[in-house]
Amino acid sequence: MNIGVLALQGAVAEHIRSIELAGGTGVAVKRTEQLADIGGLIIPGGESTTIGKLMRKYGFIEAVREFAAEGKPVFGTCAGLIVLAERLEGGEEPHLALMNMTVARNAFGRQRESFETDLDVKGIDTPLRAVFIRAPLIREVGSDVDVLSVYKDEIVTARQGHLLACSYHPELTDDYRLHEYFLNMAKEAAEGKTGR
Ligand SMILES: NC(=O)CC[C@H](N)C(=O)O
């Protein structure tokens, strides 16, 4: 199963490594035509404003919306989660506006700009190692969104059908189980299941 990693800006090589550890094939996606060859797309961490700008410039906003409308899974991590959100706190313009949630950028404040922790994630049997770097938080989700994990009462992992999002960087540790989870979503979607 080919999993694409949007390669406009951000942590691309690390995601490809985690996908390969999980048993998939990682592909750096730089052109919209490549979306035809992948079964799922990861939007990596980095700077959401930059990623959003480059997505607009290279036609990825429409192309990824079409990709998702076909039922193909999309996974946003950190800045990628911001890119997926329908609503951004503070009135900022959303980017893909695909996932029914409100997201606050840089929500941990200066003292806690980056930290690591072990998180209980629904669907993963033991705690997942997670690295937070200037991370966003999910403030609120629609009723069609499943909360998969919380950190200090705040939502940090969520799923809406074939869309997956997390506030942290799952690609910066050797714990590839969230990538494995996403790979399974892509396999199920390819087999024509609903993915729920
Ligand atoms: N590590 C990250 O992806 C940080 C996200 C970044 N703070 C943003 O707002 O886009």
PDBQT file of the ligand as one rigid body, heavy atoms in Angstrom, charges set to zero:
ROOT
HETATM    1  N1  LIG A 201       5.166  21.308  14.914  1.00  0.00    +0.000 N 
HETATM    2  C1  LIG A 201       4.241  21.916  14.203  1.00  0.00    +0.000 C 
HETATM    3  O1  LIG A 201       3.766  21.426  13.174  1.00  0.00    +0.000 OA
HETATM    4  C2  LIG A 201       3.855  23.239  14.716  1.00  0.00    +0.000 C 
HETATM    5  C3  LIG A 201       2.656  23.861  14.055  1.00  0.00    +0.000 C 
HETATM    6  C4  LIG A 201       2.827  25.360  13.994  1.00  0.00    +0.000 C 
HETATM    7  N2  LIG A 201       2.947  25.913  15.322  1.00  0.00    +0.000 N 
HETATM    8  C5  LIG A 201       1.671  25.993  13.230  1.00  0.00    +0.000 C 
HETATM    9  O2  LIG A 201       0.926  26.733  13.788  1.00  0.00    +0.000 OA
HETATM   10  O3  LIG A 201       1.538  25.768  12.069  1.00  0.00    +0.000 OA
ENDROOT
TORSDOF 0
